[in-house]
């Protein structure tokens, strides 16, 4: 196949993601469809010795996921269907080579133009999605969905509250980074437009009244300064703590939800007991939720009528893939953090705080197994590892 067609498929995968991330699950799914052929094309050209250690850890987790499902096939409520979810992790690793090759094939002028298009597509569609959700919240009409009906919290265009809020925390951290490093990115985007997008989406995040997402965003911002400005890191932490406390106080009953807290705690307990029953490979990938009711009943855990995922990335992995899965998950996360911290390019500067969002947000929500979150998290990992200049990631 012509390499130019491969490159255009690669760019189409990135553009579909930028356009659909907050507006259309179906459209954002084109990211995977377009990326498959470039991944296969570069598979026999890739120099695997240049892969980051985090990539091997993530593939190791995929192997454990397969084992967890095979070993637990007799109790898997959805059979082997959960294994299709591993495409997010596999393409995040295999996509490093084709995306690197695409950007390296461009002239500086072309690269600037293509990155600019991606940024404008992402900022415009995301801002429209936030405005649409706020329309439903304040005026009882979701403009982009042409649907009437009041909601009590902003769920964006989709109306999927937790997914919107958690993804918005990532987005707000990313846009905050663009503003902090505005001198480096002003060739890609109009700064006044960037500021407007930041304000609109900050209001969007606030009106989601999602505490975990708020906390993830607030904790991430100081990490923009931790490398070279320890004082700035500490000052920003204190300032954001004060602002966060004020926002919590003003929001009042919108965020003070004791019953919701008890539900999460009950899920954490159930996930832990699931691990104690199957400590090596767990209950099987994505198989905690179907067994949640019986586990709660067996151990007399409160909130027995409330079930779902574990509402915690670590406990979700632990309960579904056991100690072995958690080992690879922590290994992947640790390597990713180390590999990002030791770099000093713009990608690393933007990515390091976003990893903080992933860690903190994942303490109250299982973002690592939900497709609507994975469609953001895994491409973020992919893009952090590409090489825009210099050493080519594939064999010539």
N, C-alpha and C positions, 0 to 999 in steps of 0.2 A: 504494500500500500504506500502511496506517495506520502513522504514525510510532512509535506505541507498540510495534507488532509488530517494527519495525526495531530499536528499542532493546532489546527482549527477545532478539532474535536476537544482537545484539552482546554482551549480557551472557552469553548461553548459550555464545558462542564463548570468552569468557574463563574461564567456569566449567569448561568441558570441558577446557581447557588445564590449569587448576589441578588438576583431578581426575586427569587422565591422563598428565601429564608424566613421572612416574616409575613409573606403574602399568600403562598400556595405550597402546600406539602407536595402536591403532585408535580408542580413545576420544579421544586428544589430536588425532587427525586431524579430529574434528568441529569443532575450532577453525576450520579453513579452510572447511568446509562451511557453518557458520553465518555466517561473516563475509562470504561472497561477496555475498549479497543486500544487506546494508548498504553494502558498498563500491560496488556498482553504483548504489544509490539515491542516494548522496552524490556520485557522480562528476560530475554536471552542476551540482552545487551548490558544489563545492569551489573556493575561491579559491586557485589554484595559486601566486599571488604570495607567499602566506604559507607555502608549503612550505619546509622547511629545505633548504639547499644539499646536505646529505648525501643527501636523498631523490632529488634529481636525479642525483647521482653514482651512487646505487644503481641507478636506472633506466637510466643510461648503461651500467652494467655488464651489465644484462639485455640491452640491445641488442647489445653485444659478444658475449655468450654466444650469442645467436641467430646472429650472423654467423659465429662460430667453428664452429658446427655445420653451417651451410649450406655454408661454404667447404670443410669437411672431410667432406662427406656421403659421399664414396666410401670413406673409411676409418673411419667411425663404426660401431663394432661393434654398437651398439644403435639405429642409425638416429636418428630425431628424438626418441626417448623421453626422453633427458636433459633436453629442454626443459621437460618437465612440472615439473621441480624448481624452475624459476624462479617458480612460484606462491608460494614462501616469500618471495621478495624483493618481488614485485609487491604481495602482500597486506599486507606490512609497511608499504609506502608508502601504499597506498590505504586502509588501515585506520585511519590517523591521524584522518581526519575523522569517521567514524562513532563511534569509541570516544570521541573528544573530545566529540562531540555527546551521546552517552549520559550521560556523567558530568555534563555541564553541565545536563542536563535534570532532575537530581535535586536535592532539597533537601539541606541539610547532614546532616540526620538520616538520610535515605535513602542518601546517599553513604557515610556512615560505616558503615552496616549492610552495604551491598553489598561494600565493600572488606573489611570484617571477614570476611564469608562466604568471599571469595576467599582470604584469608590462611589461615584455618582449614583450608579444603579443601586448599590446597597443602602446608601444614605437616603435617597429619595423614597424607595419602596418601604423602608423601615419606618421613616417618619410618617408616611401616609398611613401605614398600618397602626401606628400609635395614635394618630389623630382619629382614625376610624373607631378604635376602641374607646377613646375618650368621648367621642360623639355618642356612643351607646351609653356610657356612664352618666354623662351630664345632660344629654338631650333625648335619650331613649331611642336613638336611631343610629345604626351602624351604616354609614354612608356607602362604603365600598361593598358591603354585602347586600345593600338595599333591603335592610331588615330592621323592623321596628322592635322595640323591647328594651326596657331599662335593665341594667345590671348593677350590682353593688360594688364591683371591682373591675378595673380595666384589664381585659383579656386580649387586647390587640384585635387584629382582624379576624383571627380564628375563633376567639372566645375561649381558647384553652388557657386558662389563667396561669397555672404553674409553669407551663412550657413557655408562655410569652414572657413572664417575669424573669425566669432563670436565664433565658436567652438574652433578654434585654440587659441583664447585669453584665454579660459578656460584651454586648454591643456598646454599652455605656463606658465600660473600661477601655475598649478599643478606641472610641471616639475621644475620650479624655486623653489618651496617649497621643492621638493625632494632634490635639491642641497643644499638648506639652511640647511635642517635637514639631511644631508648626513650621519652623524654618526649614526643616528637612522634607516636609511633605507639601509645602505650598505650591510647588510646581505641578502637583497632581490635582488640586482642588481649591476652589475659592474659599478663603478662610471665613468670610462672613456667612456663607452658606453653612459651613461646618459648625459655626457657633449657634446658628438657628437650629440646626438638627440636634445639637447637644441639648439645648434648652427644652425643645419639644419632647424629646425622648426621655429626658430626666423627669419631666412631669408625667410622662407615660409610665415610667418605672415606679414613681412615687404612688400614682393612683392605682397601681396593681395591689397595693397594701400587702405585699408579700415580704415578710420579714427576712426570710432566708436570702432572697435576692437582694434586698437592701443591704444586708450585712456583707454579702459577697462583694458587692460593688464598693462599699465603703472600705472594706479591708484591703481591696486590691490597689486602691489609689496610692497609698504610701509606698508600695513596692516599685513605683516609678522612680523613687529617690534612694532606694536602699543601696544601690551600687556605689554611688559616689557622694551622696549627701545624707549621711546618717542623721544629722540634725533635722533636715527637711523631712526625713522618714518619720522621726519621732513627733515633730510638730504637727505634721499632717495627720498622724494617728490621733493625737489629742483633739485636734480641731474637728475631725470627722466624727469622733466619739461624742463630742458636744452637739454637733449638728444632728447626728443620728438620734441622740436622746431627745432633742427638740422635735424632730420629725415624728418620733414614736409617741411623744406626748400629745402633739397636735392631732395626729391621726386617731388617737383614742381607741374607741371600740372597734374601729376598722382593723386594728392589728392586735388588740388584746383579746386573744381567743384561747382561754384555758382548755376548752374541750378539744380543740385542735392539738394543743400540746400533749394532752393525755393520749390522743390517738396515735401520735408519732411515737411516743414512749412505748406504747403497747406494741407497735410494729417492730421497734428495736429489740424488745424482749423476745418477741416471737422469732425474729431472725437469728438471735443468739441461740435460742433453744434448737432451732433447725440445724445450726452448725454443730451443736453438741451431739445431735443424733447421727449426723453424717459429716464428720470432721475433715475427711480427706478431699472428697470431690463434691460435697454438698448435695442438695436436692436436685441438682440439674439446672443448667442455665435458664433463667427466667421462669423457674418452676416453683419459686417461693410463694408467689401470689396465689396460685391455685390451691396450695396446701395450707395457706395461712389460717383459715378458719379452724381446721382440725388441730393444728398446732396450738392455737390459742385455747381451744377447748380442752386439749390434753393437759396443758400446764396451768389451766385456770387463770389465763391472762385477761386483764380487763379489756373493755371495748371489743368484745368478741364479734359484734356485728359489723365492725369496721375492718376491712382488709384491703390489701393492695400490695404494691412493692414495699420494700423495707424503708423507704424514705431516708436512705443513707447509702452512699455509694459503697463504702467499705463493708457495711453489714449485708448489703444486697449481694455483693461478690462473695462474701464469706458464706452466706446461707445457700447460695446456688452453685458455687464452684469449690467450696471448702477452703481449707487452709492453703492448699496448693494454688488455687486460683488467686487468693489474696496475696500470696507471695509474689506471683508474677505481676499482679496489679500494682502493688507497692513498688516492685522493681521497675516497672515501666514508668511510674510517676516519678520515682527518685531519679532515674536516668534522665528523664525529660527535664526535670528541674535543673539538674547539674549541667546538662548540655546547653540549656538556655542561658544559665547564669554565666558560664564561661565565655559566651559570645558577647560582642559589644556592637553588633550592627543594629539597624533600626528594627528589624524583625524581632530580634531578641528583646530589645527594649520594650516593644509592644506586647510580646508574648509572655514575659515573666509575670506581670501583674494579672494577665488573663488566666494563667495557671492557678493563681491565688483564688480567682473567682471559681474555678473548677473545684478546688479543694474545699473551700468554705461553703459554696452553694451545695456541694455534694454531701454535706453533713446533715442536711434536712430534706434532701430530695435525691432520688436515685437517677441522676442525669446520665450515668454511664450505660444505661440499658434502654432508655427511652429514645425512640427513633427521632422525635422532634428535637431532642437535645443533641443526640449523636450527630445529626446532620450539620451541626455547628461545631461541636467539639473535635470530631475527627478531621475535618478539613483544616481546622485551626492548627492541629498537630502537624498535618501534612505541610501546610504553607510555612510553618516555622522551620522546617527542615530542608526546604529547597535551597538551591544555590543559584543566586541571581547572576553572579559573576564568578570568574576564576575557574576553579577546578570543576571539570565536567563530571557529573554523577554516574555516567554510563560509559561503558567501553566503546571506543570508536571503531 
